[in-house]
Amino acid sequence: MKKTLSIAALTGLAMAAGSMASAQEVHMIMCGGEIREADQTVITAFEASHDGVTVNAEAVPWGTCQDKSKTLAAAGDAPALAYMGSRELALLAQNDLIVPVTLTDEEQAAYQPGVLATVTQGGQFWGIPHAFSTKALYLNCDVIEAAGAVCEAPATWADMYTLAETVTNELGSEGVAGIGLAAKDFDNTMHQFLNYLYSNGGEVIDPETGASVLDSVETRETLEFYGSLVAVAQNGPTAWERDALRDLFNDGKIAMYISGPWGRGQHNDDINQMTVPVPAGPSGVSGTILITDSIAVFTGTGVEDLAMELAQALTSGEAQYDLDSSWGLTPILQYENLGFDDPFYIGDAFWENFTAGISTGKPEPMVTDVKGLQAVFVNMIQGIVLEDDTVDNLVTIAGEELAELLAEDS
């Protein structure tokens, strides 16, 4: 059954042709609330090289940005292009609201492994990746050493649990926990779980058949371990999402948590911190979720060619490198193979933690019902965290729910 956008739910407006963007204006919506300098440099150069063309780059906060782009597109008044989470592309593509992207073999080979899978649906690319993140485990060595433990990378889940247990046993009376655990009804709760699942050899959707493979031994092992972490985590995990755990880390209230490379710059300068790969589960090797944000070009604006040209300029080698290096993102392209001298991440111990797991990591699942997918995971995670049901039942139910969600996509 083909899933369609509900205009009534989004705006209360009926589907209409809408006004077509001026041939001289390229309206771009940039999620995140700001236009970064690296992107503005490209936009300025683009306008200078296209006589009479103006780029109206509108920065919109993440909380409303993606819905705004979808609402305008469904109402026939789409922006020419938009920077948004790649998870949104499948629904837009299924409703014929965005233009498919063509990449040469050379362009495809330039990306890090797994990146293009985040924008692929039905054998077609639907966006050009523009921001990439992987995850690693941050350790607060001050807390760990105060508990009498050695601050070193836990290679396995068992090692991580033992370390977290030691901290909790020694410092729990002072309100300090061994690990930060996300279980709030929030998108990054699913992402946190997937870091563990992918580090245990698990899958969500079969990349060949598109079928649900969530109901597996690997998922059961992962859910059981996630539930066990409640005993060594901060109080009330269902009230916490990943980014809020940063404050606990800065306050010395948790010894470790999983986050992206931006975490280093958000932690207090006086913390003796260590960054290490996500530990491996019993059935896998260290991995990470691969998440991208992408630039999508919308249909029906009359400036599709100009918009695609701008999208390609923003995501080209030099421009993309400037964005990655200045923003502190995981490198989205293999710059060492593209003639870049001394890329910022090569030979850097910190960045190796975020690049090492790329080859063993897996993409965020791409479905049309993004909220539905998140609900599948959050229900399963909260079920084990709150001890509402058994691991077997929760995984079985999640597998069935995911299969039903995917059936609606077909």
Summary of the structure (lengths in Angstrom):
residues: 410
radius of gyration: 21.9
end to end distance: 5.9
largest distance: 67.5
contacts: 1393
relative contact order: 0.18
helix: 45%
strand: 16%
